[in-house]
Each structure stands twice: as C-alpha cells, then as structure tokens.
Amino acid sequence: MSKTEAAATATERRGLSPRQRARRSRQIQYAILVVLVLVALFTADWKQIIDVFFKPELVWDAITGGLWHAMLKTIEYTAGAFVIGLVAGTVLALMRLSQVGPYRWLATAYIEFFRGLPAIIVFIAFSLLPLAFEGLTIPFDPYGVVWLALGIVAAAYMAEVIRAGIQAVPKGQIEAARSLGMPFGLATRKIVLPQAFRIVLPPLANDLILLVKDSSLVFIIGVSTDANELTGFGREMANNESNLTPLITAGFCYLLITLPLGILVRRLEAQAAKAR
Amino acid sequence: MTVDGTRPIVEIQNLHKSFGDNHVLRGIDFTVNQREVVCVIGPSGSGKSTLLRCVNLLEQPSDGKVFVRGEDITDPDCFLDDARRHIGMVFQQFNLFPHLSVLTNCTVAQTTVLKRKQSEAVAVARANLERVGLHEKIDAYPAQLSGGQQQRVAIARALSMDPALMLFDEPTSALDPELVGEVLTVMRKLAEDGMTMLVVTHEMAFAREVADRVVFMDAGVIVEQGSPHDVIGAPQHDRTRTFLKRVLDPTHVPPTS
C-alpha cells in the first residue's frame, strides 16, 4: 500500500479531520447568531423600544436636570462609606487576630452578623432610628446616616479581606522587624499592614464596586431631592415622565464610575507587582 | 568573666526548648565573647537554628537562661525590644521588606526605634551599604536584586543599628552556589573588623578560615567545641567525624535507611 492510498483510507474511515470539524462547528454557531439577530431586527417594535428606553430628549433632560449632581452624590456616599469601612475593617481584622479572646469573639460576632444581614435591613433600621430615639441626630446630615449605614456593612466584608491579607504576609517579615527592635505595634503598622493592603488590593476594589452599587439603597432612608443619588434621581424622573429612559441613563452612569475604578486597580496591581 | 577579663556578650545556661513532644534543645551551656566569631555546625534538625533564634528570643526557651550583654532576656519583665536593638539578625530567607527601597530597608528601624534623624539614618545606611558593596543599589527594590545582593542588604540593614552582636542563620543556604562567595566575603570582612558573630552555617571553608571557635551540635546538645583546627581537623567524637565526612566527602557517603 502506497502512502497516498493510506491517507485516502484514513479519510474514508474518519470523515472530517478535527480541524475541519472545528471549522464546521464555528460556522454553525455564527449562523445561529445571524438568524437570532435578524429575527430580533424584524420582529421588535424598535420605535417603541427607543421611545421607552432611550428617548434622546429625556437623556438630554436628565443630563441638564441634575444627573451629574446625582452622580457626585453617589461618589460622595460611596467614598465616605469606604473610608469608614476601611478603618473599621482594619480595626476588626486586628481584633480578630488579637491575643485577647474577648476581642476576637466580638469581632467575629460583628462580622458574622453584618455579613449575613441584607444591607437593606440596616438601611430600614437607620430610617426608623429617629422614630425610636426621639431627638436623635446623626451629624453631617444626610451624609452621616448614609456613611454609617453603608460603612457598618462594608466594614464586615473588608475585615475578612484585610485579615486574610495580614495572614498572607510571610512570618519572616514580622520576625525581621522584631529583630530590629521594633515593638509589635510599630512592626504591624510599618511592615505588615502596607504589605497586607497590597495583597488585598483587588478584593478590596471589588468591595468598593459593590459599595458603589449599594449606595443606591439610600432611597430607603428617604433623603431630600437635592441629596438624591443616581438611582433615586433616575427613579424619580422616570416616575414623573412615565418613561424608563432616565433610569437607564442613571444606570449607565454607574458604569462610568465602576469601569475607571477597574482600570485604576489593574494599574495599581501592576505597580505593586513590581515591588514584590 | 573570662580569663582576659572581658565579659561574654552571650551567655547561655542550661537552655531547653521543645515544640510539643519534640525536644529540640536538651540543655545547652555556652558563651560568646566580645570580638569572637563562633560557627555552629551540625546535621539538620540538630537544633542549631533554634539555638540561634533563642539568642534574640524569636523562640521562647522552655527552660534555662539567656544573657545578652549581661542582661537576662528570658526574664519576662525584660525590655526585649531594647535588648534586640543590639542584636543584629540575618535570616536564611533574607526577609527584606519588599515594599521598601534598599535605603529605606536600612533606615526604617533607625528612625523609628533609635529615633535617629532622617539625615543621620541615611548617612549610616549609606556607609553600611558601601561596606557590603551595594551603594549603587540604594534606590532599588529587593525584588530587583539577586539573592546574594539581597542578603548583603540584609546584613547592611542589621549593621545600621550598630549592633553589639550579629546572628547569622544559615545566611548562604538559600543562595545559588555562585552567589555564596560574595556574602561570605562580606562576613569575613565583618569578622576582621572585630564584629562579634554567631553563625549557623554549612560552609565548612568559612568555619575553618574565619571562626575563632567551632561548635558541633547534634540531637539538641553540644557534642564538642574548640578551634576549627581541632573540631574540623581532628574531631574527637564519632558523631562529629560522621557528620564531617558526609559534608566534606559527599560522594562517598554510604547509603543509610
């Protein structure tokens, strides 16, 4: 049997080669996609869809009617809550790693409680506080309430992330610092925590993005129109106009915040990788 | 007090250390005198690293006393951080601070622990980096350096605290063979400058040439000690002879179970 004959029998026996089969499979997948797009194009009522979801005049009205102000509020609410979460989370993480038993138990109880609780319940609780305790005022109204409500929950999540980061710093680091005569607190502050934060930068950024979205729960507390963040703003305007366009526009603005955050984090990560 | 009247820098009395059921140190007595270079050798698991780590209390001894510069550092009320300033430590894995530059690695403890001014700390760090031949690398980060360079920075970092004593825990064991020499050279220079050194090592050539005294440990006790000429050249004990034969002539070691 010659070589060509052998090749011919092989093709007869096996049909398409793996490469040919892969090409065929890709062709089928593209064909299905094209059919689906065509069906969508010809069956949907595009005029109606654009009218309800993407009405250009309403997009313009939203932009000129306080969209940026609402976006600024979202950023302010998130940033304050993030700072509270970061500080309280670091304290909780250190408490969880403490030599003192009761500190460990307290921190664990706090973290388990607020991690398991829907954030919306915390917001409802805060909205009811002034009724329960008459005359109670939280400073920096309305920022104080929002920051506290968001920060309390965020601290629970961040504490676990930061604790993992602290434990991921090699033991030799604290040994080297202590050998140089640094007391435990100083070694933690100067040597361990900076490295821990570098390690947990990506998951911490994740928490920040979750926080951006959770700030939409502010409407539960009931703030004035002027203090509305994106979701509240979009909801109110959509209600008034009986059209979803303002809500979609507000939703798009969340991406304007979270996408650059993602890019920033990737940059910071690359920078941190250089120093490791 | 020793014969010539100088006080020992390190004095260890009846030191015991166990990790659970594992009795690692079983009664160690020994001293290191001023300007003396002592090399501790022995098979792995003999407790030599643990002994070294007990000298600055990175390991808490189970029993016995450790005096450093006359101060009992095993006393629970000892100001341990103050005592540690005078004890430089160099680790097998370097343990440089990866988030700090070479220069800051050498200044961070000076400014925070010794409360030196930044300018003074930088000057001290520069002088010590020069001493280990790395003054050109002051702005680099540890990850950008070779293992040998990292270990030399670690030595400069310890020296920047002006220690009375330097501890070396197998400083060349994590290095590629061609990088061992640069670290040993720095250590030899240090010894010649009169630094008191306690070195756990597998480098027999270093022990033979630089050490004033060699201590051989096995199974948690000191088996024998003396001048390198005696201990490495003419060991008295079987265990020492077996160990040295394995280390110095590794291609002729009879296989054991």
Interface residues (C-beta under 8 A of the other chain):
Chain A: P170 G172 Q173 E175 A176 A177 R178 S179 L180 G181 M182 P183 L186 K190 I191 P194 Q195 R198 K274 A275 R276
Chain B: N56 L58 D81 D82 R84 R85 I87 G88 M89 F91 Q93 N95 L96 F97 P98 H99 V108 A109 T112 V113 L114 Y141 A143 A154 R157 A158 M161
